[in-house]
Amino acid sequence: MNPEVQTSLHSVRLTQENVLSLVEKYDIVIDGSDNALTRYLVNDACVILQKPLVSGASVKWEGQVIVYNYLNGPCYRCLYKECPPASSMMSCSGSGVFGTAPGIVGMVCATECAKLIIGIGPCLVGKMLIMDLLNLRFKTVKVRGQQEKCMCHPFRNPEKTNCNLFDLKKFDYNSFIGTKCKYVPPDLKEEWEVEWKNLEKEISKEKDLSKLRVVDCRNKGHHGIIHVKEVSSVPVEHLSLQKIRELSFKEIREKYKNQNKVFIYCRSGRTSKEATQKMREAGVEAVNVIGGILKLMKIREFDADFIGSL
């Protein structure tokens, strides 16, 4: 239908060294990335090169689309001057995403891009489209405009300022994003962790299996796809990390007061470390299962009695 369309692929990771040379080849950028580092990096390149940025995001049943760095609208940093902490953000890998949500967000982004190209109709400048696909509700909300103290202001208003221009290649993104936004699991003592292959041995040491508990701390969606029903006759309980975060130390102690030991696993063995640490701080003998469900899938053949779904 469109024989004139050409597609160029860039099979490289976007970095401070190559982002400007890649972005400068195009008139408009659409960002559907899933991490803060890429979003800030793409925004900064678009600001420096004065390219409109159509941004889309989705998680669970929700999506949002906005156009940055166009006309008098804000850039990404105008709205998010500081990178929010990892604990406050949801991701598709951690919270899941309904399959059609990214597709709908992508179609809206493509539509906004086409409108910018042909110069027709109002665009999502200074406002954000928010989609609730579970309840099929769409709403547009106003966002604050371009900020004078933002790094984008000197680039967009060169005649009104003598400020030093933002230097993308010298900016320390690792310090700006890595310490605030990247999830770093806590380091646990060696005796607070166990390999899957040794878990059954640890369980066999306990004469009364009712004194043991295995906990899956993944979110409900991931637990529902694939989970362990029991380990050596010890039932597996589902208690998400978010719920564990919300419980007080007193509530955790009360919940597991009859257990001598609690073994905790997650998807890859990272978030279960946080759950293990909190339970330890609450006085519960918690143990992290190294590698999570992904490692278990590599070392054990599953059957219907071992893996189930909600």
ABEGO torsion letter per residue (X at the ends): XBAABBBBBBBBBBBAAAAAAAAAABABBBBABABAAAAAAAAAAAAAAGBBBBBBBBBEABBBBBBBGBEABBBAAAABABBBBAAABBBAAAAEBBAAAAAAAAAAAAAAAAAAAAGBEBBBBGBBBBBBAAAGBBBBBBBBBBBAABAAAAAABAAABABBBBBAAABBAAAAAAAAABBBBBBBBAAABBBAAAAAAAAAABABAAABBBBBABBAAAAAABBBABBGGBBBBBBBAAAAAABBAAAAAAAAAABABBBBBBAAGAAAAAAAAAAAAAGBBBBBBBGEAAAAAAABBBBAAABBBX
